[in-house]
Amino acid sequence: MNIVIIHGQNHKGSTYHIARLLAKKLQGKVTEFFLPRDFGSFCVGCTSCFEKSETLCPHYEKLNPITKALDDADVIILASPVYVYHATGAMKAFLDHYGYRWMVHRPEEKMFRKQAVCVSTAAGAGMKSTNKDMADSMFFWGVAKTYKYGVAVREVAWERVNNKIKKGVERKTTVLAHRIRKNCGRVKPSVKTRAFFSIMRLAQKAGWNEADRKYWQEKGWTGKKRPWR
């Protein structure tokens, strides 16, 4: 099993430790990236990725190693601490660069057979909205199954988190890892994902733009083919 972790911060705090703990329990090969250390550019809004090709993005070469890791992974872990009730700016800036991969444009077919986990922590609250920030992209990428795990750690340093909370993390990550391993290679998109794909399929018969329309036609998705089979 190939696992990629995208850390929404450079420091190794509670979110980092929980994401790493889950990855360890998945018992696979782990590749990690830290934001903004490994990628910190903001989308400039040129729309080249939408209208022409993602290769024309001014940040394409820098982002490409992460893109390849995402495509090669069986499980994607997005990990972000809560910043003002949302994902970190670095995580948001990173996800902004993949708008062209949303189902409304040119989704990568490998995503429809992957699992993802959104992990967030806070000293207080905001995990739900932070996980949603990341899970939105996972849905619109077409990821077959996305899990959300948020933890109120009641601290700003992992070393000071009390043992009761850490034991809870141990239990829940064990259960989550078991579910992911069980589903590896078997997972299929939800009814919601398939329904949204079908709507986009009808739209792409006319096409939002030439790049998208050609992509869908070449994949055979405007006909009978589907990315999950």
Summary of the structure (lengths in Angstrom):
residues: 229
radius of gyration: 17.9
end to end distance: 20.1
largest distance: 57.2
contacts: 728
relative contact order: 0.15
helix: 50%
strand: 16%
